[in-house]
């Protein structure tokens, strides 16, 4: 079981690195208009990739779906501290994980959360750029870290529904 916990941590590190590379590439190479170098907060750029997927640069100063996205001066600090506290709890949970699916799910959530904390430390906001849409309806823009958190949460639900736990309590 220790190996699975280690795999969860390794997955978290891989996701942090992949998230930061994808954000660097999109922010610095794909979306940065020519000549704009003094700030990452430039006008949104829209790139149509497929009929249902675009790249669009947005900055989320809040949490999921733009909640608390009011640009308050303490948002980045407060949300980062909250994320770090949650990650600390998830690390304790990971230490007690009793199966591989749970360990990978927790590693995915930890990696995604820390990827977004890094953004808040670097830019004061989270870089979101993946835009999925259909029939004129757009899902809120997101990034690789957000995807990792969502997939990790879904895996935790699956684990709770389909993994048998030993309940030898008297």
C-alpha positions in Angstrom: 0.0 0.0 0.0 2.9 2.4 0.6 3.7 2.1 -3.1 0.2 3.3 -4.0 0.7 6.3 -1.7 4.0 7.1 -3.4 2.3 6.8 -6.8 -0.3 9.3 -5.6 2.5 11.8 -4.7 4.3 11.1 -7.9 1.1 11.8 -9.8 0.6 15.1 -7.9 4.1 16.2 -8.9 3.6 15.2 -12.6 0.3 17.1 -12.7 1.9 20.2 -11.2 4.7 20.2 -13.7 2.4 19.5 -16.7 -0.1 22.2 -15.5 2.7 24.8 -15.2 4.2 23.9 -18.5 0.8 24.1 -20.2 0.1 27.5 -18.6 3.5 28.8 -19.5 3.1 27.8 -23.1 -0.4 29.2 -23.4 0.3 32.5 -21.5 3.8 33.2 -22.9 3.8 31.7 -26.3 0.3 31.2 -27.7 -1.8 34.1 -26.2 0.7 36.9 -25.7 0.1 39.5 -28.3 3.2 40.8 -30.1 4.9 43.6 -28.1 3.0 43.0 -24.8 5.6 41.9 -22.2 5.0 44.0 -19.1 1.9 42.2 -17.7 0.2 38.8 -18.1 -3.2 40.5 -17.9 -3.7 41.4 -21.5 -6.9 41.4 -23.5 -8.4 38.0 -24.0 -7.3 36.2 -27.2 -9.6 33.7 -28.8 -8.3 30.8 -31.0 -10.8 28.4 -32.5 -9.3 24.9 -32.5 -12.3 22.8 -33.4 -16.1 23.5 -33.8 -16.5 22.6 -30.1 -13.2 23.7 -28.5 -11.3 27.0 -28.3 -8.3 28.4 -26.5 -9.3 31.7 -24.8 -7.2 33.5 -22.2 -9.1 34.3 -19.0 -7.9 35.1 -15.5 -9.8 33.7 -12.6 -9.2 35.6 -9.4 -11.8 33.4 -7.6 -12.5 29.7 -7.4 -14.6 27.3 -9.6 -16.9 28.9 -12.1 -15.6 32.4 -11.1 -17.1 32.4 -7.6 -15.4 35.1 -5.5 -13.9 36.5 -8.8 -14.2 40.1 -7.6 -10.5 40.9 -7.9 -10.3 41.8 -4.2 -6.7 42.4 -3.0 -6.8 39.5 -0.5 -8.4 36.9 -2.8 -5.2 35.3 -4.0 -3.8 35.1 -0.5 -6.9 33.9 1.2 -7.7 31.3 -1.5 -4.1 30.1 -1.6 -4.0 29.6 2.2 -7.3 27.8 2.0 -6.0 25.6 -0.7 -2.9 24.8 1.2 -4.9 23.9 4.3 -7.1 21.6 2.2 -4.0 20.0 0.6 -2.6 19.4 4.1 -5.8 17.5 4.9 -5.6 15.6 1.7 -2.0 14.6 2.4 -3.1 13.1 5.8 -5.9 11.3 3.9 -3.4 10.0 1.3 -1.2 8.7 4.1 -4.2 6.6 5.3 -5.3 5.6 1.8 -6.2 2.0 1.7 -6.2 1.4 -2.1 -4.7 2.5 -5.3 -7.7 4.3 -6.7 -8.0 6.4 -3.6 -4.3 7.2 -3.7 -4.4 8.3 -7.3 -7.6 10.3 -6.8 -6.1 12.2 -3.9 -2.8 12.7 -5.8 -4.8 14.2 -8.7 -6.6 16.6 -6.4 -3.4 17.6 -4.6 -1.6 18.2 -7.9 -4.4 20.3 -9.3 -4.8 22.4 -6.2 -1.1 23.2 -5.9 -0.9 24.0 -9.6 -3.5 26.7 -9.1 -1.8 27.9 -5.9 1.3 28.5 -8.0 -0.6 30.6 -10.4 -2.0 32.8 -7.6 1.5 33.2 -6.2 2.9 34.1 -9.7 0.1 36.2 -11.1 -2.5 36.8 -8.4 -5.0 34.8 -10.5 -5.4 31.4 -12.1 -4.8 31.2 -15.8 -7.7 29.5 -17.5 -7.7 28.9 -21.3 -9.6 25.7 -22.3 -13.1 26.6 -23.6 -15.4 23.7 -24.5 -18.7 24.6 -26.1 -21.8 23.2 -27.9 -24.8 24.8 -29.5 -23.9 28.3 -28.3 -23.4 27.2 -24.7 -19.8 27.6 -23.2 -18.6 25.7 -20.2 -16.6 28.1 -18.0 -12.9 28.2 -19.1 -10.6 25.9 -17.2 -7.1 24.5 -17.2 -5.2 21.2 -16.6 -5.2 21.7 -12.8 -9.0 22.1 -12.8 -9.3 19.0 -14.8 -7.1 17.1 -12.4 -9.2 18.2 -9.4 -12.4 17.2 -11.2 -11.2 13.8 -12.3 -9.7 13.2 -8.8 -13.1 14.1 -7.2 -14.9 11.7 -9.6 -12.5 8.9 -8.8 -13.1 9.5 -5.1 -16.9 9.1 -5.7 -16.3 5.9 -7.7 -14.0 4.6 -5.0 -16.6 5.3 -2.3 -19.4 3.6 -4.4 -17.5 0.6 -5.7 -14.7 -0.3 -3.3 -15.5 -2.7 -0.5 -14.1 -1.6 2.8 -13.3 -4.0 5.6 -15.7 -3.2 8.4 -14.6 -5.4 11.3 -16.0 -3.0 13.9 -17.6 -4.6 16.9 
